[in-house]
Amino acid sequence: MRRRLFSLASLLSLLLCVATVALWVRSYRHLDQLMRRVPDLTKSSGHLRITTWRGSLFFSLASLSGEIAIYDVTPQVDGYRQLTPNWRYSWANRGDSRPFVPMAMRQGFGRDEHVVWDMEPPPVIKLRGERVKVTGRAGTETTLAMPLATFVVLFAALPTVSLVAWGRRARRVRKGACPACSYNLTGNTSGVCPECGTAVPAKAEARA
């Protein structure tokens, strides 16, 4: 049972690793952003943003208050989709998109606190030089940056351990030893390892 759970966890981790690699490659040509808006409470609100951009994953938490009038709005996204009342997804196909203030990052990691404003509702069409007034809120946003390569390494760790363990077991079976404890099964006819009680694979028993 434990081995099955380990195998299932390894498979899930491998799928996450592959998905992260695909997102890593996509981030150099597209900007993807998932946002959760906190419901309005006493004229203050906030949002959580998860963004991928140029090989990095950004976590942003903002606290907004008050109302401001924004003119000459230039949309930051090419696409927009409302997933639930509080969750929305947006994307940009421009390689030069800059969603955040440039951050001082070392080895891909960084933290930045900056002033931000949020439009409600966000403009989802391109406005070509038109003067538009939109209601928005201003506040402070804290952004943490992490390289996507970090998640690739983390997700690849468990499949790597599983692959090494599988190779070790296969090597022991080829040598006629117990796959669990490497006990020499030469002459064993019981089908069970006398050292640890593990059932002996047919190939190991036949070789022994």
N, C-alpha and C positions, 0 to 999 in steps of 0.2 A: 504493500500500500504506500509506504514511504517512497519507494522508488518510482511509483507511478506519479505521485504528486511532484516529485523532483523533475521527472520528465515533462510533465505538463507545464510546470513553472519555467523550465528551460525553453520549451516551445513558445510560450507566451513572450518570454524575454527576447527570443530571436525575432519574433514578429515585430515587437516594439523597436528592436534595433534596426531592422530593415526599413520600417516606417520613418524612423528618425533620420536615417541616411537619405531617404527620398526627400524629406522635408528640408534637410540640410542643403541638398543640391538645389531644390526649388527656391530657397531663400535668397540665392544670388541673382535671381531674375524676377521674383515676385515678393511682395510684402503681404503676409497674412496676419490678420488680427482678430482675436476673439475678445469680446468685451461683455462684462456683467455690470449692469447698472443697479446701484443700490436704490431702493424706493425712496421717494421724497419724504423727508421727515423734518418738520419745522423749518422749511425753506433751506435746508442743507441736504446734500446728497454726496455721493461718491461713485467711483467705478473701479473695477479691476480689469486690467488689460493684459492679455498674453499675446505677444507679437514675435514673429520670426522675421529676421532681416539680416541679410549678408552673413550667414553662418552663426548667428547669435540668437538666443532666446531671451526676450525681455519680459519681466514681470513688473507691472506698474500699478501702484495703488494711489488713488487720488481722493482728496477731500475737497468738495466744491460747496460754495455758498454764494448767496446774493444773485442778482440778475444783471446782466450787462447787454448792451446792444452792440452787435458785431456788424461791421459794414465791409463791403468788398470781399466777400467770403470766397475763398478758393478751396474747393473740396480736396481732402487729403486721400481719397479713395476712388478707385475706378468702379468698384462694385460694393453692394451692400445687401445684407439679407438679415431680416429679423427672425431669429430662431424661436424665441419665447418672449414674453413681455419684458424680461430683464436681460436676456442674452441676445447678442447680435454678432454677426460675422461680417467682416469687410476685407477687401483685398485690393491691391494695386499692382499693375503690370509694368510700372516704370522702374527701371533699375536705379534711378537716382533719388528715390523717395527717401525722405529723412523724417521719420516719425518722432524723434526725440532730439533734445539738445545734445550735441556731441559730448560723449562721456569719456572721462579719463580711464581707460581700461588697461589692465595688465593681464597678459595671458588670456584675454577674452573675458575677464571678470571685471565688473564695475558697479558702482552705485552713484546715483545722481538724484538730487532733489531740485525741482524746478517749478516755475509758475506754469499753469496750464489753464486753458479754457475749453469748455465743452459746449457744443451746439445741441439744441433740442428743438425740433428734430434735426438730425444731421442732413446737410444737402447731399442728395444722391445723384444729382445731375451736374454736368460740367457747366459752370457759369463763365461765359466768355466776356470778361470785362464789364459785366453788368453790376450795378450798385444795388446790393441786396442787404436788407436788414434782417438779422436772425437773432432770436432770443438765446442767450447763452449764460453760463455760469463760470466764474473764475475760482481758482483755488491752487492748492499745492499738490504736486504729484512726485512720488518717490519711485524711481525705476532701478531695478536690479537686472544686471546683464550676466548671462552665462553662455559660454560657447556650446553649440549643439554637439560638438565632438565629445564633450564630457558625458552627455547622455548616451552617446553611441558606445563609449567605453563601458559605462555602467551596465547597459543592457546586454552587451556582448560578454560580460564576465561569466554569467551563469551558463550560457550555451558552451562557452569555452571549457569550463569545468566539466560539464556533462560530456563533451566530446573527448576530453582527456580520460575521464573515467571509463567511457565506452571502449576506447582504444586499449586501456590497461586490461580490462576484462577480456577483450578479444585476444590479446597477446597471451594471457594466462591460459585461456581455453586451448589455443594452438599448441601450447607447451604441455598440455595434459595436466594442468594444475587447477585447483579450485578457483573459480572466478572471484570469490569473495575474500578468501584469506591466503590464496596462492599456495595452499598445502599440496604437496605432490600426491597425485591420485594414481600413481603407477600400481597396477594390480587390483585396484578397487573395482568391485563388481556389485556393490550394494546400491549404486546410484545416488548415494548421499555422502557428502564430505564428512569423514570421521572427526575432523577438527572443529568445524563450526556448524555442521548440520545442514549446509546448503545443498539443495538438489543439484546434482551434477548434470550439465548439459550433455546431450547424446554424443556430440563430437568429442568432448573431453573424455567421456567414459570409454568410447571406442578407441581413442588414441592410447589411453592408459592400458 
